[in-house]
Amino acid sequence: MFFEDLSYKEKEIPQTILGYAPFMAELYFGHRSRLYLDDLYNSPQNISEVIIESYNHGVRAINLVNDDNLLKAYDLAADAGCEMKVIATIGKSDVDYLNPNYEVAKEVDWDEDIELFSSYDCPLMLVDEFITDAYDWRLTSKILSRINDAGSLSGLVTAFPSRTTDLLKDNIDMDLFDFYMIPYNSLSYMMDISAFNASQRQEFIDKVKGLNKKIIATRIMAAGVLKPKEAFTFYKNVDFVDAICMGVAKVEEAREDFELLKEY
């Protein structure tokens, strides 16, 4: 499951993407964020070792943002021979994930990000969720157009897959982008859905499928609330997701999680 490449518009997108959240010590990990800050973000060599182990177990793509420590870690891994396809998130800012200021997020130098990642093997660039979910459609459209002009496929990231999906068709030219990254897990954790019974889940799936975009699922393990086996078992019956993006925080996790994923 998810160890093939997705061929789309003459680009090859690996279906399993290594996420950056643990590497960046995102605050939604709670008490683990402090551990990730010390063990990973402040130690690019440690991050590179996790990237290398992920590569050794079949992962051929990584989600990157314009951050010096993260890029240093990837360069160390690439120098060791494990160059991956880069799925770039454009416009990542220092906005507090738990209490976001969308106006501040919109001020980030996204054009610099596009220029930077154009020098990588980067088939796909995604607009950061804090820009997408600010609902400044003119700005979002401008970034998507600039990505397209740079020669990469383009897409959106959202933290609110229900609300944002409802708004897209009436507010943006849907031909501007091809990919849509959304949180999706069996608990509806970090999704803007209060409950997730069978009928609600199907309603959500139909809504997302109605966009006719390539779907990348993230937070598939609900930021560590779910065990890998639980998450992967759930995904055996998911047929609308084209790729997954998942983070791992240790070399051992990379080895165990990606080998387990191959069994599904």
C-alpha positions as CSV (number, residue, x, y, z in Angstrom):
1,M,0.0,0.0,0.0
2,F,1.3,3.4,-1.0
3,F,4.7,2.2,-2.3
4,E,4.1,3.0,-6.0
5,D,4.5,6.3,-7.9
6,L,1.5,8.3,-8.9
7,S,2.0,9.4,-12.5
8,Y,0.2,12.7,-13.2
9,K,0.7,15.3,-15.9
10,E,4.2,13.9,-16.8
11,K,5.3,14.1,-13.1
12,E,6.0,11.2,-10.8
13,I,4.8,11.6,-7.2
14,P,5.7,8.8,-4.7
15,Q,2.6,7.8,-2.8
16,T,4.4,7.7,0.6
17,I,5.8,11.0,1.7
18,L,7.9,11.6,4.8
19,G,6.3,14.4,6.8
20,Y,8.2,17.2,8.5
21,A,6.0,17.8,11.6
22,P,8.1,15.9,14.2
23,F,11.3,17.4,12.7
24,M,9.9,20.9,13.1
25,A,8.6,20.1,16.7
26,E,5.1,21.3,15.8
27,L,3.3,22.3,19.0
28,Y,0.3,20.1,18.4
29,F,2.4,17.2,19.6
30,G,2.0,18.5,23.2
31,H,4.7,17.5,25.6
32,R,6.5,15.6,22.9
33,S,7.2,18.9,21.1
34,R,9.8,19.8,23.6
35,L,11.5,16.4,23.1
36,Y,11.3,16.8,19.3
37,L,12.8,20.3,19.6
38,D,15.9,19.0,21.4
39,D,16.3,15.6,19.7
40,L,15.4,16.6,16.2
41,Y,14.9,20.3,15.2
42,N,18.1,21.4,17.0
43,S,20.0,18.4,15.7
44,P,19.9,18.3,11.9
45,Q,22.2,15.2,12.0
46,N,19.5,13.3,13.9
47,I,16.9,14.3,11.4
48,S,19.1,13.2,8.6
49,E,19.4,9.8,10.1
50,V,15.7,9.4,10.3
51,I,15.4,10.5,6.6
52,I,18.1,8.0,5.6
53,E,16.4,5.1,7.5
54,S,13.1,6.1,5.8
55,Y,14.7,6.0,2.4
56,N,16.3,2.6,3.2
57,H,12.8,1.3,3.8
58,G,11.3,2.5,0.6
59,V,10.3,6.1,1.1
60,R,11.1,8.2,-1.9
61,A,9.5,11.6,-1.2
62,I,9.8,14.1,1.6
63,N,7.6,17.1,2.5
64,L,9.9,20.1,3.1
65,V,9.5,23.7,4.1
66,N,11.9,26.6,3.9
67,D,13.7,26.2,7.2
68,D,17.4,26.2,7.6
69,N,17.7,23.3,10.0
70,L,15.3,21.1,8.0
71,L,17.0,21.8,4.7
72,K,20.4,21.2,6.3
73,A,19.1,17.8,7.5
74,Y,17.8,16.9,4.1
75,D,21.1,18.0,2.4
76,L,23.0,15.7,4.8
77,A,20.8,12.8,3.9
78,A,21.1,13.6,0.2
79,D,24.9,13.7,0.5
80,A,24.6,10.2,1.9
81,G,22.9,9.0,-1.3
82,C,19.2,9.2,-0.5
83,E,17.9,12.0,-2.6
84,M,14.1,12.0,-2.7
85,K,11.4,13.8,-4.6
86,V,10.6,17.0,-2.7
87,I,7.0,17.8,-2.0
88,A,7.4,21.5,-0.9
89,T,5.0,23.4,1.3
90,I,5.1,27.0,0.2
91,G,4.5,29.9,2.7
92,K,5.2,28.1,5.9
93,S,5.4,30.7,8.7
94,D,6.2,30.9,12.4
95,V,2.5,31.3,13.2
96,D,1.4,29.4,16.4
97,Y,-0.5,26.4,15.2
98,L,-2.7,26.3,18.2
99,N,-3.7,30.0,18.0
100,P,-3.0,31.1,14.4
101,N,-2.8,34.7,13.2
102,Y,-3.8,34.3,9.6
103,E,-2.9,37.9,8.7
104,V,0.7,37.4,9.8
105,A,0.8,34.1,7.9
106,K,-0.1,35.9,4.7
107,E,2.9,38.1,5.0
108,V,5.4,35.3,4.5
109,D,7.8,35.5,1.5
110,W,6.2,32.7,-0.4
111,D,7.8,33.8,-3.7
112,E,11.2,33.1,-2.1
113,D,10.0,29.6,-1.2
114,I,9.0,28.9,-4.8
115,E,12.4,30.1,-6.1
116,L,14.2,28.0,-3.6
117,F,12.4,24.7,-4.2
118,S,12.5,25.2,-8.0
119,S,16.2,24.2,-7.6
120,Y,15.2,20.8,-6.1
121,D,13.7,17.7,-7.7
122,C,10.3,19.1,-6.8
123,P,7.4,17.9,-8.8
124,L,4.7,19.3,-6.5
125,M,4.4,22.5,-4.4
126,L,1.6,23.0,-1.9
127,V,0.2,26.3,-0.5
128,D,0.6,26.2,3.3
129,E,-2.6,25.6,5.4
130,F,-2.4,29.0,7.2
131,I,-2.6,30.7,3.8
132,T,-5.2,28.4,2.4
133,D,-7.4,28.7,5.5
134,A,-7.1,32.5,5.7
135,Y,-9.6,32.4,2.7
136,D,-7.8,35.2,0.9
137,W,-8.7,33.7,-2.4
138,R,-6.9,36.3,-4.5
139,L,-3.6,35.6,-2.7
140,T,-4.0,31.9,-2.8
141,S,-4.8,32.1,-6.6
142,K,-1.7,34.2,-7.1
143,I,0.6,31.7,-5.3
144,L,-0.9,28.8,-7.2
145,S,-0.4,30.6,-10.5
146,R,3.2,31.3,-9.6
147,I,3.8,27.7,-8.8
148,N,2.4,26.6,-12.1
149,D,4.5,29.1,-13.9
150,A,7.6,27.6,-12.1
151,G,6.9,24.2,-13.7
152,S,5.7,22.3,-10.7
153,L,2.3,20.8,-10.1
154,S,0.4,22.8,-7.4
155,G,-2.0,22.1,-4.6
156,L,-3.5,23.3,-1.3
157,V,-3.1,22.2,2.3
158,T,-5.9,22.7,4.7
159,A,-6.4,22.1,8.4
160,F,-10.2,22.4,8.0
161,P,-11.0,19.8,5.4
162,S,-14.8,20.1,5.8
163,R,-15.2,23.9,5.9
164,T,-12.5,24.6,3.3
165,T,-13.8,22.0,0.9
166,D,-17.3,23.6,1.1
167,L,-15.8,26.9,0.0
168,L,-13.4,26.0,-2.8
169,K,-15.7,25.7,-5.8
170,D,-17.4,29.0,-5.3
171,N,-14.2,31.0,-4.5
172,I,-11.3,29.8,-6.6
173,D,-10.6,28.7,-10.1
174,M,-10.4,24.9,-9.6
175,D,-8.2,24.5,-12.7
176,L,-5.4,26.3,-10.8
177,F,-4.5,23.3,-8.7
178,D,-4.4,19.5,-8.9
179,F,-3.6,18.2,-5.4
180,Y,-5.3,18.7,-2.0
181,M,-3.6,17.7,1.3
182,I,-6.0,17.1,4.2
183,P,-5.9,15.5,7.6
184,Y,-7.7,12.2,7.6
185,N,-7.9,9.5,10.2
186,S,-10.4,7.2,11.9
187,L,-10.8,9.4,14.9
188,S,-11.4,12.7,12.9
189,Y,-8.6,14.0,15.1
190,M,-7.3,17.4,14.0
191,M,-10.2,17.6,11.6
192,D,-13.1,20.1,11.8
193,I,-15.6,17.3,12.3
194,S,-17.1,16.8,15.8
195,A,-18.1,13.2,15.2
196,F,-17.2,10.6,12.6
197,N,-19.8,7.9,12.4
198,A,-20.3,5.9,9.1
199,S,-22.8,8.3,7.6
200,Q,-20.8,11.4,8.4
201,R,-17.6,9.8,7.1
202,Q,-19.3,9.0,3.8
203,E,-20.7,12.5,3.5
204,F,-17.2,13.9,4.0
205,I,-15.7,11.5,1.5
206,D,-18.3,12.3,-1.1
207,K,-17.6,16.0,-0.6
208,V,-13.9,15.6,-1.0
209,K,-14.2,13.3,-4.0
210,G,-16.5,15.9,-5.6
211,L,-13.5,18.2,-6.0
212,N,-11.9,15.8,-8.5
213,K,-8.4,16.4,-7.1
214,K,-5.6,14.1,-6.1
215,I,-5.8,13.7,-2.4
216,I,-2.9,13.5,0.0
217,A,-3.8,12.5,3.5
218,T,-1.8,13.7,6.5
219,R,-2.0,13.1,10.2
220,I,-3.1,9.5,9.5
221,M,-2.0,8.4,12.9
222,A,-3.7,11.4,14.6
223,A,-0.4,12.9,15.8
224,G,0.5,9.7,17.6
225,V,-2.9,9.0,19.2
226,L,-3.3,6.0,16.9
227,K,-0.8,3.1,16.7
228,P,0.5,2.5,13.2
229,K,-1.3,-0.8,12.9
230,E,-4.6,0.9,13.7
231,A,-4.0,3.7,11.2
232,F,-2.9,1.3,8.4
233,T,-5.8,-1.1,9.0
234,F,-8.2,1.8,8.6
235,Y,-6.6,2.8,5.3
236,K,-7.1,-0.6,3.8
237,N,-10.7,0.5,3.1
238,V,-9.9,4.0,2.0
239,D,-10.2,4.3,-1.7
240,F,-10.2,8.1,-2.3
241,V,-6.7,8.9,-1.1
242,D,-3.9,8.9,-3.6
243,A,-0.9,9.4,-1.3
244,I,-0.1,9.7,2.4
245,C,2.2,12.0,4.3
246,M,3.4,10.7,7.6
247,G,6.1,11.8,10.0
248,V,8.3,9.6,12.2
249,A,10.5,10.8,15.0
250,K,13.1,8.1,15.4
251,V,15.2,5.8,13.3
252,E,13.4,2.8,15.0
253,E,10.0,4.3,14.1
254,A,11.0,4.7,10.5
255,R,12.1,1.1,10.3
256,E,9.1,-0.3,12.0
257,D,6.4,1.9,10.5
258,F,7.4,1.7,6.9
259,E,8.1,-2.0,7.0
260,L,4.6,-2.5,8.6
261,L,3.1,-0.3,5.9
262,K,4.3,-2.6,3.3
263,E,2.2,-5.4,4.7
264,Y,-1.1,-3.5,4.0
